[in-house]
Every structure is written in structure tokens, then in C-alpha cells.
């Protein structure tokens, strides 16, 4: 007798180990084949393929809805945190998120997702170019204080 549903198991044990909303969304995106099918061997083995598909799909939709409600500033911090823990650049992470929305997805939700990812990409690019410009500026030597005139 199972004590948890496939959905409860997936969210508590699998997604619970992945930090950040965007990190969880990227993880589910990696399970997604782009056509609406998810591949999670362990969940399918324990609960059956239909229950696993249903659980992951439900989580994907709920998670996407949560992410689309978050402010860009929070998501931008999430991007940086995820990339510091994984072997991904920020651009690679955003591309991964762009390529694996849940199917089917309404045109409005897809447009909102694409707009959010485009804004995050622009913010990442702007921050990176500002950091490069700041890093390439030569540091001027500190001037020694001059004694007041007449001393």
C-alpha cells in the first residue's frame, strides 16, 4: 500500500531536492521531450507510466504558473543561483527553459513565458556587459590629500 500519490512523491522527493522555482522548472524541462511526454524512470517504475506522466505534467503546469507570477528581480536572482550550482551558463539555462514549456499551453501563457524569458535574457546580458565594462576600466590611483593652502 502506497502512502503517497505519484504527485506527492514527485513534488516532495524529486522537486524538493531542486533549489529555486526556475531550477525546478528547468529540471522538469529536461524530463520533457517537447511533445508532452515526460521520462522519469523511477516514478514510472513505482507508480506506472500513466500516473507518472500525469503527476509530472500537473507539477509542470503549477510550477509554470508560480514562476509567471514572480517578479523579474526574484527570477534574476534565481537564475544566478542555479547557474552557480550547475554546469550551465545563464544563457543556456534560459534557452532550456524556453524550449520545454508544458504541452498543451495556451497562446497567452506561452507569450507570457517567452516575454519573461526575453526580459530575463536582456537583464542577464545587460548585467554581464556592465560587469565587463566596469572590469575593463582602469583604476585611477588615489590622490594623496593636499595640505590646506597657506600652511
HELIX and SHEET records of a PDB file:
HELIX    1   1 UNK A    6  UNK A    9  1                                   4    
HELIX    2   2 UNK A   10  UNK A   14  3                                   5    
HELIX    3   3 UNK A   15  UNK A   17  5                                   3    
HELIX    4   4 UNK A   21  UNK A   31  1                                  11    
HELIX    5   5 UNK A   41  UNK A   47  1                                   7    
HELIX    6   6 UNK A   49  UNK A   69  1                                  21    
HELIX    7   7 UNK A   72  UNK A   85  1                                  14    
HELIX    8   8 UNK A   90  UNK A   98  1                                   9    
HELIX    9   9 UNK A  107  UNK A  136  1                                  30    
END                                                                             
